[in-house]
Amino acid sequence: DKMELPRKVWTECYRCPKFPDCDEVALIRNLEV
């Protein structure tokens, strides 16, 4: 679900010409250090 993305990512989405009808797939990768 795109609502799980951080607000920083949404800032980029908001400037996109495809917003709000985005057809891209968000990828969330959890990294362990």
C-alpha positions in Angstrom: 0.0 0.0 0.0 1.4 3.4 -1.0 0.1 4.9 2.3 3.0 3.0 4.1 5.6 5.2 2.3 7.3 7.9 4.2 6.3 11.5 3.7 9.6 12.3 2.0 8.6 9.9 -0.9 5.2 11.5 -1.2 6.9 14.9 -1.8 8.4 13.5 -4.9 5.1 11.9 -6.0 3.2 15.2 -5.5 5.5 16.9 -8.1 5.1 14.1 -10.7 2.8 14.7 -13.7 1.2 11.3 -13.2 0.0 12.3 -9.7 -2.6 11.2 -8.5 -3.2 8.6 -11.2 0.1 6.9 -10.7 0.7 3.7 -12.6 4.1 3.0 -11.0 4.8 0.3 -8.4 6.4 1.4 -5.2 9.1 -0.8 -3.8 9.8 -1.0 -0.1 13.0 -2.8 0.9 13.9 -3.3 4.6 17.6 -3.3 5.2 19.3 -4.6 8.2 22.7 -3.2 9.2 
